[in-house]
Amino acid sequence: MKAPHGATVLEIFWADGHCSRIAHELLRGYCPCAGCQGHSGTIRYNEGGSLDLREIDRVGNYAVSFKWADGHDAGIYTFRYLRALGDLVEEQGTEGVRALGELPRV
């Protein structure tokens, strides 16, 4: 996983050789935490918040969490969710995924 300081895209290199490139705006906009999403069945896109990614922390063997410059760090992004989001970006592009407005929970 690579997100150098000042980058606007997270790169994830998967064990199968695939590379997902996900814009920070999508990671933050589709943050899966309960504070951003409540407890609904879908993950809605939310505007706002810092897009400056400061830290990436591993959560067990199944996920990561991101700490943004404004202190937000509650989202737990499973590897399954990140792969699905990356695949969706590859199919529809960043603008297309943002325009969807909501994603199913994976």
Backbone bond lengths (Angstrom), bond angles and torsions (degrees), N, CA, C in turn:
res aa  C-N    CA-C-N  psi(-1)  N-CA   C-N-CA  omega(-1)  CA-C   N-CA-C  phi
1 M - - - 1.440 - - 1.527 107.22 -
2 K 1.340 115.91 130.39 1.458 120.53 179.45 1.520 110.65 -131.47
3 A 1.335 114.94 130.28 1.463 121.87 173.18 1.523 106.49 -149.98
4 P 1.326 117.27 74.90 1.466 119.68 -178.57 1.521 111.71 -58.18
5 H 1.335 116.09 152.66 1.464 120.91 178.38 1.528 109.22 -53.27
6 G 1.312 115.84 130.71 1.454 121.34 179.96 1.519 114.07 89.85
7 A 1.327 117.58 -8.19 1.464 121.06 178.81 1.526 109.72 -71.24
8 T 1.316 116.20 158.41 1.465 121.16 176.42 1.524 111.60 -118.16
9 V 1.336 115.77 2.08 1.465 121.71 -178.88 1.526 108.89 -134.37
10 L 1.320 115.65 135.07 1.459 122.08 173.94 1.522 108.01 -92.44
11 E 1.315 117.49 131.88 1.463 122.15 175.82 1.515 108.31 -109.37
12 I 1.326 114.98 129.43 1.462 120.98 178.38 1.522 107.76 -120.60
13 F 1.308 115.48 121.62 1.459 121.72 178.87 1.522 107.66 -100.54
14 W 1.334 116.42 112.03 1.453 122.93 -174.74 1.533 110.74 -87.12
15 A 1.313 115.87 158.61 1.466 122.03 -178.10 1.524 112.40 -60.48
16 D 1.332 117.88 -26.34 1.471 120.56 -179.77 1.532 112.55 -83.73
17 G 1.345 116.97 5.40 1.449 121.20 177.68 1.524 114.42 93.77
18 H 1.313 117.55 -9.71 1.462 121.81 179.75 1.529 110.08 -75.05
19 C 1.319 116.96 148.63 1.462 122.01 175.11 1.523 109.04 -121.83
20 S 1.330 116.30 123.10 1.465 121.79 174.75 1.511 108.25 -98.13
21 R 1.325 116.59 137.59 1.463 122.90 176.74 1.522 107.77 -122.55
22 I 1.338 115.07 112.36 1.464 120.55 -175.10 1.521 109.22 -122.28
23 A 1.324 115.79 122.21 1.460 121.16 178.92 1.525 110.59 -63.31
24 H 1.329 115.52 142.31 1.461 120.46 178.60 1.522 111.53 -56.81
25 E 1.342 117.01 -33.83 1.466 119.24 -179.82 1.527 111.47 -61.40
26 L 1.328 117.67 -32.77 1.467 119.73 177.43 1.518 110.91 -77.05
27 L 1.326 116.92 -40.24 1.466 119.54 178.44 1.522 110.57 -59.52
28 R 1.317 116.29 -45.55 1.459 120.33 -178.87 1.522 110.69 -74.43
29 G 1.318 117.14 -43.04 1.460 120.67 -178.22 1.518 113.54 -64.39
30 Y 1.320 116.60 -35.66 1.465 121.67 178.60 1.523 111.23 -103.87
31 C 1.334 116.79 33.66 1.468 121.10 177.26 1.528 108.57 -57.21
32 P 1.339 117.40 128.26 1.459 119.99 -175.10 1.533 115.11 -85.30
33 C 1.330 118.80 3.68 1.470 119.10 -174.94 1.533 111.93 -68.09
34 A 1.319 115.65 156.42 1.465 121.41 -179.10 1.526 111.27 -63.82
35 G 1.328 117.81 -31.47 1.457 120.63 178.53 1.514 112.15 -64.46
36 C 1.319 116.96 -35.51 1.465 121.43 179.00 1.525 111.90 -86.35
37 Q 1.317 117.11 -31.28 1.463 121.12 -170.58 1.518 115.18 -111.97
38 G 1.314 117.77 -14.76 1.455 117.97 -170.54 1.518 107.81 67.65
39 H 1.295 116.82 -144.06 1.468 119.84 -178.71 1.525 111.07 -125.44
40 S 1.340 115.55 36.16 1.464 120.26 -178.89 1.522 110.79 -76.76
41 G 1.299 115.71 172.09 1.455 121.23 -179.32 1.511 114.09 -80.35
42 T 1.333 118.19 -14.71 1.455 121.28 -179.07 1.526 109.61 -121.36
43 I 1.325 115.48 167.94 1.460 121.32 176.00 1.522 106.69 -108.28
44 R 1.324 116.69 112.59 1.460 122.56 -177.59 1.523 110.95 -89.83
45 Y 1.330 116.15 147.73 1.461 121.48 176.21 1.518 108.88 -77.67
46 N 1.327 116.34 127.57 1.464 122.17 178.89 1.518 109.32 -119.65
47 E 1.324 116.45 123.86 1.468 122.04 176.64 1.519 109.59 -72.36
48 G 1.318 115.56 156.11 1.454 120.64 171.14 1.517 113.11 100.92
49 G 1.290 114.08 173.01 1.450 121.13 -179.06 1.523 111.28 87.21
50 S 1.300 115.24 159.64 1.457 121.41 -179.60 1.519 111.13 -67.44
51 L 1.322 116.41 142.38 1.465 122.25 174.94 1.528 110.57 -106.33
52 D 1.337 115.80 7.97 1.459 121.99 178.95 1.526 108.45 -88.01
53 L 1.316 115.93 103.19 1.466 122.37 -177.88 1.526 109.02 -79.48
54 R 1.329 116.70 120.88 1.466 121.29 -175.77 1.523 113.51 -100.48
55 E 1.327 117.38 -38.74 1.462 120.39 -176.72 1.520 110.49 -144.18
56 I 1.325 114.81 149.52 1.458 122.12 172.21 1.523 105.99 -124.25
57 D 1.313 116.81 122.59 1.457 121.50 179.99 1.515 110.21 -120.02
58 R 1.298 115.71 137.39 1.458 121.19 177.66 1.523 109.47 -75.76
59 V 1.320 116.60 140.64 1.459 123.09 176.27 1.526 106.16 -118.47
60 G 1.312 116.83 100.02 1.462 121.04 -176.40 1.514 110.90 57.41
61 N 1.325 115.79 -145.22 1.463 122.00 178.68 1.519 112.21 -105.18
62 Y 1.342 116.85 13.17 1.462 118.96 -171.40 1.520 115.30 -126.10
63 A 1.339 118.37 -6.74 1.463 118.96 -171.75 1.528 111.81 -160.69
64 V 1.343 114.02 174.15 1.463 122.49 171.44 1.522 108.06 -135.77
65 S 1.319 115.41 160.83 1.465 120.69 170.86 1.523 106.91 -125.07
66 F 1.312 115.42 151.42 1.449 121.71 -179.15 1.518 109.03 -115.53
67 K 1.316 116.12 139.49 1.459 120.34 172.23 1.519 107.38 -109.58
68 W 1.330 115.29 122.42 1.456 122.73 -178.25 1.518 108.94 -95.81
69 A 1.322 117.14 160.74 1.463 123.09 -175.36 1.529 112.83 -58.38
70 D 1.332 117.62 -27.26 1.467 119.77 178.98 1.529 112.69 -85.34
71 G 1.343 116.96 6.82 1.459 121.55 176.38 1.522 115.15 94.08
72 H 1.321 117.79 -10.45 1.469 120.15 -179.93 1.524 109.44 -64.52
73 D 1.335 116.37 127.51 1.464 120.03 -178.40 1.529 112.83 -152.03
74 A 1.316 117.39 21.24 1.464 121.14 -173.42 1.529 114.15 -84.82
75 G 1.322 118.88 -16.20 1.461 120.68 -176.41 1.522 112.65 -74.82
76 I 1.308 116.15 132.96 1.462 121.87 172.43 1.522 106.45 -110.75
77 Y 1.319 115.42 113.13 1.455 123.24 -175.64 1.523 108.43 -101.33
78 T 1.334 116.95 106.06 1.460 118.94 179.17 1.523 109.07 -67.82
79 F 1.330 115.39 154.02 1.459 119.20 177.57 1.527 109.78 -61.82
80 R 1.307 117.16 -34.59 1.466 121.36 177.45 1.531 110.60 -61.90
81 Y 1.326 116.53 -44.15 1.471 121.57 178.50 1.526 110.65 -63.80
82 L 1.340 117.06 -44.95 1.459 120.63 -179.73 1.523 112.03 -64.06
83 R 1.327 117.35 -38.81 1.471 120.15 178.31 1.524 110.00 -65.76
84 A 1.335 116.67 -43.66 1.469 120.31 179.24 1.528 110.67 -63.70
85 L 1.330 117.21 -41.41 1.456 121.08 178.65 1.525 110.25 -65.15
86 G 1.313 117.13 -43.13 1.459 121.28 177.62 1.516 112.50 -61.47
87 D 1.335 116.39 -41.77 1.466 120.55 178.36 1.528 110.70 -64.48
88 L 1.328 115.81 -39.84 1.460 120.50 178.98 1.535 110.91 -64.44
89 V 1.328 116.60 -40.97 1.470 120.78 177.15 1.524 109.81 -62.48
90 E 1.318 116.69 -40.60 1.461 120.44 179.36 1.533 111.27 -62.45
91 E 1.322 116.68 -37.47 1.466 121.71 -178.91 1.534 112.59 -77.19
92 Q 1.355 116.36 -41.82 1.466 120.08 -169.20 1.520 114.70 -116.43
93 G 1.315 118.03 -8.80 1.462 121.45 -177.24 1.519 111.58 78.83
94 T 1.314 115.10 162.26 1.471 120.76 -178.17 1.524 111.32 -58.87
95 E 1.325 116.90 -47.59 1.477 120.37 -178.70 1.523 111.30 -61.96
96 G 1.323 116.54 -40.58 1.462 120.48 179.92 1.510 112.65 -64.51
97 V 1.330 116.61 -40.20 1.469 120.48 179.92 1.527 109.89 -69.86
98 R 1.331 117.19 -40.66 1.464 119.65 177.76 1.525 109.91 -62.28
99 A 1.332 116.58 -40.87 1.460 121.38 -177.90 1.529 112.96 -65.95
100 L 1.322 117.57 -22.26 1.468 119.84 178.29 1.524 110.82 -58.71
101 G 1.327 116.80 -38.39 1.465 120.44 177.25 1.507 115.32 84.28
102 E 1.309 117.09 -26.50 1.467 120.29 175.52 1.508 110.40 -158.87
103 L 1.329 114.36 152.79 1.460 122.42 -179.57 1.518 109.06 -126.85
104 P 1.321 117.11 150.81 1.471 118.24 174.21 1.527 109.74 -71.37
105 R 1.305 116.87 152.02 1.470 119.49 173.44 1.514 108.12 -71.69
106 V 1.328 114.80 136.89 1.474 120.29 -178.08 1.503 108.99 -103.01
